[in-house]
């Protein structure tokens, strides 16, 4: 398992038909390692999506690992 020094999450949310969807870009130690597919979930669910992907792909982190979060709401689905 790899232990990152810092993690950045860049989330985008979009509402469609009363539902909210998101994508998240995951940056580990300054390098983009993943961009998620369009996923159902509102609020901070993009963080859960990112943490699940990190754990599933061998990144070990705990509460002391700095995680920078940035999120924006977009008007168009294609902007996810």
C-alpha positions in Angstrom: 0.0 0.0 0.0 1.1 3.5 -0.8 0.8 6.2 1.9 0.2 9.6 0.4 1.5 12.8 2.1 -1.5 14.8 0.9 -4.6 14.3 -1.1 -6.7 16.8 -3.1 -10.3 16.2 -4.2 -11.9 18.3 -6.8 -15.6 17.6 -7.0 -18.3 18.8 -9.4 -22.0 18.4 -8.8 -24.9 18.6 -11.2 -28.7 18.5 -10.6 -30.8 16.7 -13.2 -34.4 15.8 -12.9 -34.4 16.3 -9.1 -31.3 14.1 -8.6 -27.8 15.2 -8.0 -24.8 13.6 -9.7 -21.1 14.2 -9.2 -17.6 13.5 -10.4 -14.4 13.8 -8.5 -10.8 14.2 -9.6 -8.3 12.7 -7.1 -4.8 14.2 -6.8 -2.2 12.4 -4.7 1.0 14.1 -3.8 0.6 16.6 -6.7 -0.3 13.9 -9.4 -3.8 13.3 -10.8 -4.4 9.6 -10.3 -8.1 9.3 -11.1 -11.3 11.0 -12.4 -14.5 9.2 -11.5 -17.4 8.5 -13.7 -20.7 10.4 -13.3 -22.1 9.0 -10.0 -25.3 9.6 -8.1 -24.8 11.4 -4.8 -25.4 14.8 -3.3 -23.6 17.1 -0.8 -20.2 15.7 0.1 -20.8 12.3 -1.4 -17.9 13.0 -3.9 -15.6 12.6 -0.9 -17.0 9.1 -0.1 -16.6 8.2 -3.8 -13.0 9.3 -3.7 -12.1 7.6 -0.4 -13.6 4.3 -1.7 -11.5 4.5 -4.9 -8.4 5.3 -2.9 -8.9 2.3 -0.6 -9.7 0.0 -3.4 -6.6 1.0 -5.3 -4.0 0.6 -2.5 -3.7 4.0 -1.0 -3.4 3.9 2.8 -4.5 7.1 4.7 -5.8 8.0 8.1 -7.3 11.0 9.8 -3.9 12.7 9.9 -3.5 12.7 6.1 -4.3 16.2 4.8 -7.2 16.1 2.4 -8.0 19.3 0.5 -11.5 19.5 -0.8 -12.8 21.7 -3.5 -16.3 21.4 -5.0 -18.4 23.4 -7.5 -21.9 23.1 -8.8 -22.2 23.1 -12.6 -25.2 23.8 -14.7 -24.6 21.3 -17.5 -24.1 17.6 -17.3 -21.3 17.8 -19.8 -19.4 20.0 -17.4 -19.0 17.2 -14.9 
